[in-house]
Amino acid sequence: MEAAQSAQLEVLDFQGRTLYLQGVQLNAGFQVYTLPTASWTPGIYLVRLVLPEGAVLLGKVMKG
């Protein structure tokens, strides 16, 4: 990635409810974002990053 680009970062529970939705700026290199998980119940959540060209990256996070 040469220049910074915008993306949408979304976290959903496994019932499909969006818990977090935020536009983020992606720069070259490793990215770290802190999620506001204080009100979330323990469990596994789906993380979706939608890039400007339409590519979708999926991952999971767990709150213990």
N, C-alpha and C positions, 0 to 999 in steps of 0.2 A: 504494500500500500504506500504510494508516494505521498499523497496529500491527505489531510484529515477529511473524513466524510461522516455524515450524519447517519444514525441508525435508530431503530426503535427497540428498546429493551422491555420485554414483558415477562411477568411471572404469573403463572396460573396454578390453581390447585387442581387436583385430579377430577374435580367435578366440572372443570372448564371455566371457573370463575377467575376473572383477572384480579389479582391482588396488587399488582404494581405495573405501571406503564409509564415509561419515561423516554424522552428523546435523549440520545447520548452522542457524544462526539468521539469518533474512533481515530486515533493517531497511529502511526507506524509503531510496531512493537507490542509488548505485553500490556493488557488492559486490566485494571482492577476497579470494581464498583462495589460499594457497600449497599446492601439492600436493607430496607427498614422492616426487619422481621419481628419486632417486639410484640406485635399483636397477632402474629401467626401461631397457629397450634403446631406442635411437633408433627413432623411428617416429611414427605417428599413432594417437591414442587417442580413443575416444568418451567424451564427458562427458554424463551424464544427471542432471538436477535434477528430482526429483519433489516437487511442491508438495502441501500438505495436501488440497486439493480434488481431487487426482488428476491435475492437469495435469502433463505431462511436457515439459521443455525439453531439447533436444539440442544439442550442440556438439562441436567437435573441438579437440584440442590436439596440438601436435607437439613432440616432444623431438628436438633435433638431435644 
